């Protein structure tokens, strides 16, 4: 007898207690972020893997910013340790071991080492060597930096490329789902050609209704919507979208903190989702019918 395969739906929307438990686990983890990612997937199997990775990204970025001054002040110490170890060994994982022991991002450590060794004051020069480590004359240092970049899942040119591609992938996904839903819209590039500066990813040419609410725009975020991040984006982006275009939807594809959707900051017309609106919740407007209840809707 054949049994039907069941698809296990993992959580993307987390209550504050769950979110805090994950953040505490990350903060207390001793080791590299790439090791923490593996541990997270094992520790929280009921939560979507991309959600866990997105939370890890936010926590590590916050940690890097908070401790930047401390690690930068220890650059000479890190250089001394590296010089001592490299004089006794030809290993290519010396910097990686230093990063793990001192709880510093491998690529961050590489920046400090390069800045000190080559007396670089220009960030662009350091970024160039990180992007092309084969240009570093010291072959052992070059090998160590390559090893660090391959072992850092939160920082560096490879990670930047991955995040950019991921963001574009989910913007494309939002575009595709919007078209399949029968909606018509201007994308970000078209809006800029029309003279707009701050633009959402999608501006509806004709608004639609989501559970009875008028929607004028959609913003796609390939990340996790924790309360702090959402408030920042609201101040920097969403509020201006609401002021200019009216109510809209923000999609956090990696999920969000449940309380994020209920913040007072959203009262001016921000709806938070973790996926594209379901078709059964959407009503497309028919121009052949009266629209008395949409007198203030921007349809340009």
N, C-alpha and C positions, 0 to 999 in steps of 0.2 A: 504494500500500500504506500503510495507516494504522499509524503507530507508536504504541504505548501510551505515554501520558505517565508519566514517572517522577517520583516525589516525592523531592526531595532533603531528607534528614533532617540538620538542622544540630545541632552539638554543644551540649549544655547542661552536661554533666559534664566538668570540666576538671582535668587534672593540675596540680600546683603550678607546673611550669615554664610552662605555658600561661597560667595565672592571673597569674603574676608578670610575664610579658611584656606582658600587657594593662595591668596596674597601672602598670608602668614607662612605657608609652606615654602613659597618662593623666597621670601625674605630670610628664612632660617636655613635654607639649603646651602650647604658648603660644597662648592665646586663650580664648574663652569655652567653657563646658561644652557649649553647644548646637552649637558648631562641632566640638568634640571628639567629640561623638556621631556626627556625620556622618563624621568621619575614621575612627572606630572601625569603622563598618559597612563602609567601603571597605577598611580594612586587614585585617580578620579576617572575610572572607566565609563561611568554613566554620562560624562560630559563630553560634548563634541571636541574632537582633537584641535580643530582650528580655533575654537573658543579658548581653550587652554593656552595655545600658542600666542594668541592675541593678548591675553592677560599677562603672560610672561613678558611680552614685548613692552607693554606699558610699565610694568614693575621694574624691569631692568633699565629702561630709559630713565625712569625717575631716580633709580639708585645711582646711575652714572652721573647724572646732573648734580645730585646731592653730595657726592663724594669726590667730584672732580678736583676740587682744590686740595684735598688730602693726598690723593694719588699723585697729582702733579708735583706737590712738594716733596714727594719721595722718589722723584725721578733718579736722582744721583744714586740712591740706594739700589734701585732696580738695575741701573747701569752697572754698578759694582758687582752685583750678584751675577749678572749675565757675563761680564768680562771674566770673572773668576771661573765660572762653570765652562765657558767656551774655551778657555785656555787649557782645560784638562779633558775636554771632550769635544768631539765633532758632531754631537747629536743635533738634530734639527727641531727638537721639542723643548729646548731650554726655556724659551720665553713662555711657552705654554704652561710649563710647570710653575714658573714664577707667577703667572696670571692666576692659576688655580690656587696656589698657596696663599696669595695675598688678596684673593677675591676681587680681582680687577679684570675687566673685559680684555681678552687677548689683543684685539685690534686697538683698543685704547692704549694699552701698554706699548704696542708697536709705535704709535704716534709719539709718545713721550721719548722712546728710545731714539727714533729717527731725528726728532727735534733736537735732542741733546747731542747726538753723535755728529750730525752734520750742521749743527748750529742754524737750524732753519727757523725763521720767524714767520714765514708765509705759509698759511694753511694749505694753499693750493699746491705748493711744492711737496708737502708731506702727502697730500692726497694723491699726487701724481705717482710717487714712489709706491704707495700702497696699491695703486691700480696696476702699476708695472714694476713689481718687485725684482724682476730679472735685471733691472737697470742698476740695482744696488751692487757696488763693486765687491763688497765683502760677501762672498758666496755663502758663508755659514749664516750670516745675519739674514741674507736674502731667503735662504731655506727656512729659517726660523719664522720669518714673517709670513711666508707662504703657508706654513703649517698653522699659524695663528688664524689667518684669514679663512682657511678651510675648516677651522674648529670653532669659529665664532658665528653663531646663528642670529646675532642681534646687531652687529655693526660691521661696517666695511663696504667696499664697492660691490661685492657679490650680493650682500644683503640688500643694499640700496636698489640694485637691479631687480632682485626678486620681489621686493615690495612694490616697485613701480609697475612691474608686470602684473602683480596680483591686483593692484588698484585698477589698472586698465581692464583686466579680465572681468571684474565685477561691474565696472561701468558698462562694458559691452553686454554683460548679462542683463543689467537693468534696461538698456536700450532694446535688447532683443525681446524681453518679456513685455515691455511697453508696447512695442509694435504688434506683437502677437495678440495683445489685449484689445487692439483696435484703436489705440490712442494715437494722437498726433502731437508732436513736440518739437521744440528747438533744443539742440544739445548745447553744451558749453561753448564750443567753437562758433556755432551760429550766433549765439547771444553776444559774443565778443565782437563779431563782425557787425552786429546791430548797434554796437556802442555801449553795451553794459560792461561795468567793471567787475563787481562781485556777482558771480553767477552760480546758480545751482547746476547740477549735472544735467537735469532735464527740466525744461519749462514747458508746461502744457500749452499748446496753441488753443485748445478748448479744454477747460477744466472738466474734471470728473468727480463723481461722488464716491467717497469711501465711508461706508456705514453711515450715510446721510450727511457727511461732512464734505464741504467743497475743497478740492485739492488742486493747487495751481502749479506745484513743482515737486520734484523728487530729488533727493540728495543721496548718493551711494557712498557708504563708508566701508572699506574692507578692513574693519577692525572691530574691537569690542567697545560698546557704549557704557563705560562706567560713569558714575555721577560726575566726577571731576572733569573728565574729558568732554562729556556732553555739555556741561556748563560753559567750558572754554569755547567749544564750537558754536554754542548758541550766541555768545557774545561776539565772536569773530565773524560768524557766517549766517547762521539761521535767522537771527533777529533781523538782519538787513534784508534777507529773502522775504520774510513775512511783511516787513514794512513796504517793500517794493511790489511784491507779487501777490501777497495774501497767504493763506494757510498752505502747508505742504507736508510731505512725508520724508522722514529720515530713515534710511534702511541701514542698520548695523548688521552686515552679513554674518559676522562672527558672534552675534548675540549681544545682549546688554544686561546690565543690572536691572532687575525688575522695577526698582524704585525710580530709575531714570525716566521711565515712561510717564510717571505720575508727578514729576517735578512741576512746581508753580511756573518755572521758566517756560514751560510748554503752552501756557494758557493763551498766548497770542496766536496760536495756530500751528503748533508743531506736533505731529503724530510720529511716535517712535515704533518701528517694526524691525523684525529680524529676517524678513523675507519680502519678496514682492507681494503686494496685496492680492489676496485670493479673489478669483473672478466673481465668486458668489457675494463678495463684500463690495464689489465695484458696480457703479451704474454710470454708463456713458450718457452724456447729455445729448438730447435730440433737438437740433435747432428748429425742427418743424413744430415743436411744442412751445407753449408760453414758458418764460423763465422769470416769473415775477420774483421768486425767492433768490435770484442771483443778480440783483441789480448792481451790486458792488464788486462783482467778479471781474478781474482783469483777463480779457481773452485775447490780448494782443501777443 
